[in-house]
Amino acid sequence: MARTKFDQLPNELVLNILGYLTSLDAWFAFHNLNTRLNNSLQTSSMKIDLSLCRRFQCDFTYRYILPRLQNPFAIRFCPRIMDESTYQFFIELKSNNVEYKLQVLTLTHITEQSMNIIAQHLNRLINLRSLTIMHDHEEFYGKFINTFMNTNMPRLVYLTLGYTERSSSLYLYEGNLDRLRSTIPNIQNFILKVPISFNTFHRLLNVLPQLVSIDVHLTERSIDEIKKNSYNRDFARNLQKLVMTINGIIRFKIIEQLLRALPHLHTFWLSTFICDNSYGTEYQDGKVWEGLIRKYLRNLIDFRLNVGLESTQSISPADIIQPFRSSFWTKEKNWCFIADRPENDVDTIELYSLPPPVNSKIIFRPNVQWVSNSSNPNFQSVRMLGLLPTLDRSASRTARNRRYTNVTTLHTASVHNSNHDYDASIVFDYVDLTKVRNCIISVSEFIESLSVMINLTSLTIRCYDGNIEYFKRISSPIYTLKKLFLSKSMHCYYYNRNDMKIITHLFPNLEYIELRISEFESLPILMNGLPHLVYGIIYNEPEVIDEEHLKQWLHKKEPIMKFMWSLEDKKLDIWFDE
């Protein structure tokens, strides 16, 4: 059998192979090998990721890729590293005459300084159709949204605004909304990850009647009763998809009144946790939902719930699931629901659909009873799992095991009781750890299971004790891990030089790291032990590390080790050029 040469493959296969590589890797590997490969690279729809790359990779993109792009392209960029790089980024787009070809722009970890630079250049991206802006700090009270509203993007169709970390405060106000009419007059798909009140959301739908899809986080605030006549015939007349997350308590009748005014809705996803069952029983009531859908939401084809409600002694999962057993749910709609009582800290009953709303964390504890309106529910659609410890070490496995075989993000909760334990053998019965890519750990004992996660790329440790002794129990290095976030709380553990040797040995391919250090000598061990490190955030202990001494060392090593740095408020940001 004759060997197949790469350059003899048809164009479809070549493009398929290039699709498995990042745009930078594809150009590094194949550019200027021959005319055919050059044409394949230059005419493909480029998705350029500059969010975590070295300076020479940015320079390569600016010098070789941008001038040769022939088709519309997408870019992901992280301005946090240095504000001047943000300015250069937009200058390079202009100098290479590709501003009009940029259709998708994702900006992560925006700072207050970089936002001002970004706002000056957004108006020039005349063909931009999709924009994502994720701000780095929520304490700026939504100023980045106000700045954004002063721009004008008439072709924008997809917009995402939010914070890189979880936010819990209200930052968007009704007084700012009118400007959106002129800023984004043709927006159809809006993801707003900045918490807003229901009244602001209601006003938003009035301001942007052309919206087809919206994803919002509603927060608890004093809610004025919405009058019936405020929902006129043209209210949200084009809205077909509504994804809603509720933080706090919003009475069901408010949500019900909204849904009655959205007859064209074909997709509705709701996620909420309600800590007071006197305000939220309707959210888990199958009869209430059935009546609402039958009468007002006749076009609904995709209905997903993830509702946690504080339980009472008189209510069980079986009581919750009973109304969902009617023929409306099981035959007419064929929508599957699960009711569970995981007995977490607030003792809730969890009701969720299969598939659950995207990015909804399903709370799960092994060895507890659960019920479903389906005789054979399929849990493969669950992607994000909040794993609680086994309730009782001596408890036997339940007869009807759940299998979350496709979980990619795993959260492990803390253990607060001596009778609670993470038994790895039981966890393996429920979760396929080999498919987990993102893991958040709040209990030290679970660290030993990391060696099983052969596809893990991002790890967050939220324990306060440092976990070094548990790190030592990991049998071999985890080569797949790219991002490591160690607890940055002021009361957490500070890592010393010996700890750093363990970390660099276990995670040798890290590209991003956040941690606290207790001594200056830890820093060179970290920098020399992680050859692939691109960006790090280092929190220091001021009582031990002299910042002037640290600055002197950084100035001295900067030209030798090729990095850029910023030291402010006990935090060192460092970006490696080579």
Secondary structure, DSSP 4 states (H G I P E B T S, - for coil): -PPPPGGGS-HHHHHHHHTTS-HHHHHHHHTTS-HHHHHHHHHS--EEEETT--HHHHHHIIIIIGGG--S-EEEEE-TTS-HHHHHHHHHHHHHTT-GGGEEEEEEEEE-HHHHHHHHHHHTT-TT--EEEEEES-GGGTTHHHHHHTTS--TT--EEEEEESS---S----GGGGGGHHHHSTT--EEEEEEEE-HHHHHHHHHH-TT-SEEEEEEE----PPPPGGGS-TTTTTT--EEEEEEES---HHHHHHHHHT-TT--EEEEEEEES-HHHHGGGG-HHHHHHHHHHH-TT--EEEEEEEEE--TT--HHHHHGGGGSHIIIIII--EEEEE----TT-EEEEEEESPPTTPPEEE-TT--EEESSSS--GGG--EEEEPPBS-TTPPPPSS---BTT--EEEEPPP-STT-B--HHHHHHHB-GGG--EEEE-SGGGGGGGGG-TT--EEEE--SS--HHHHTT--S--TT--EEEE---TTSPPB-HHHHHHHHHH-TT-SEEEEEESSTTHHHHHHHH-TT--EEEEEE-TTTS-HHHHHHHHHHHHHHHTEEEEEETTEEEEEE--
